[in-house]
Amino acid sequence: MGMGKNVSGTDAAGALWDFAVRLYAEPGVSEACLALQDRFGVDVPLLLWAAWLGDGADAAALRAGDRAVGPWRARAIRPLRALRRHLRHTVAGLDRKAQEQWREAAKRLEIDAERLTLDILARTGISRRGHADFGPFATEFGLERGSPELVLIETAARRLA
């Protein structure tokens, strides 16, 4: 898909998912995403979408995307993540093997929910153009623009674009 090219919502969702999976697999990116999530509450799918949008991820686009996925994040992703994290610790009366199976199931559901988040974001109709620039993302979500995590993710996204 070319930068700035108009595509259907389904095509955009597939392209965004493929990009997000490739970006997340880049060296250090998953760790940087999780660090931003844990320390600052960053919505990782929103961050990956912003990287995919490139220069299209201006303040208005980021606010629109955040509004679009906010209810899904609150109702599905955060509860699934909380359950998965809870199951890392011993649960009284629950067999360790059963607990690990539940944790893995919760993890799969959380990933599926994040993919649906990316589908929602891809269907906003906001155009993809240019290369990743996390300046607006940092400003919009109260992060330090030059943070090592953002720089690492932005650099990886530019390599993939």
LINLINMO-V308618 format. One record per helix or strand of 2 or more residues. SS is the DSSP state (@ for helix, = for strand). FROM is the first residue (numbers start at 1). LEN is the number of residues. If there is no record, write none. Layout:
SS/FROM/LEN
SS/FROM/LEN
This chain:
@/9/17
@/29/12
@/44/10
@/59/28
@/96/27
@/135/6
@/148/13
